[in-house]
Amino acid sequence: MRVIDPQDPPDTAPVFPVELPGGTVYRSDDLDVYRAGVNSVFYPARLDLVRPHTHLTHARLSAVRLSHLTLGIVHFGAEVLIDPGDVGGYHINIPLSGAVDSRCGAQQIIATPGHAAVFTPNEHTILPSWSADATQICIKIDRGTLETELTHILGRPLDRRVKFDIGLDLTTSPGRRWWSTLQILVDTINDPGPIPRRVLAAQVDLLERALITGLLLNHSHSLTEALHADDTPENPRALQKVVELIESTPGAQHTITDLARVSGVGARQLQKLFRDRYDMSPSVYVRSVRLERVRSDLLTATDDTATVSDIAYRWGFNHLGRFARFYQQKFGEPPSHTLRR
């Protein structure tokens, strides 16, 4: 089944190009009921009618939660305001019709067919006007997955969040390639064909991550320059020795002197090598690797007796308060929430 091309002329009637199997569908013109449905799928948000004496018309939401993304197609049939505040992760809205005033921190765009809006965590997100004729594909992206994908692309841990430009132009060649990946993902969900469920799950997972990687590579953000920088270190062997030690034993309590001894260069030179190559100090690199190992263990824990503190201690964190703060900053959720998934 075909999703509408984002450059097609907007239709006058609401169009719902996909029904997502195994997903959630809300149909209600009762504002309270529909608000609760939208918030349960995406984020707790203020959602109100902009104009008095108006009401929702043919309001409908079709959504499905995947491994790394939540996909939804949303229509209100009345002009509404949506204010979720900090959404805590990454999010894309793609209008199929109408216009949506979209703001994230100091950035603003009027999203229209062909021009999507990308939202970043730790910024105030608000949509002051979602027009009555607007239908949008809304994509909630798991923050941990996106930042892990970028870590793999860069070849180093992240020491700060990714901040995207709000406007995503789908009429350019990169934009159309990204849209095509989304089309393939939706088509695969809609009409998987006679393939085993485990094969379908692997295929969908691959397409989800391809969509996230495509966004990172083709849309401007705060680490775009780092993706294209010449990152060959002046002393690659010294750096490689230290990175191999950290990756193999991240829970060990190494001092900068210990790491310098392994590298064969002085502590100051080692600090410079890390900053030139990874834009962070050796200690921040160690912490980032530890946090990734903790998250992996939290996500894969099957023992009911597993605790956040035991896993954190295992990977070298000795102060649980600071650990929890660093974890929240990196992954956008408390470690206890990750363990309960």
Secondary structure, DSSP 8 states (H G I E B T S, - for coil): -----TTS---SS-------TTSEEEE---HHHHHHHHHHHS---EEEESSTT----S-EEEEEE-SSEEEEEEE-SS-EEEEEE--SSEEEEEEEES-EEEEETTEEEEEBTTEEEEE-TTS-EEEEEE-TT-EEEEEEE-HHHHHHHHHHHHTS--SS---B-SEEETTSHHHHHHHHHHHHHHHHHH---S--HHHHHHHHHHHHHHHHHHHHHHS-BTTHHHHHS----SSHHHHHHHHHHHHH-TTS---HHHHHHHHTS-HHHHHHHHHHHHSS-HHHHHHHHHHHHHHHHHHH---TT--HHHHHHHTT---HHHHHHHHHHHHSS-HHHHHT-
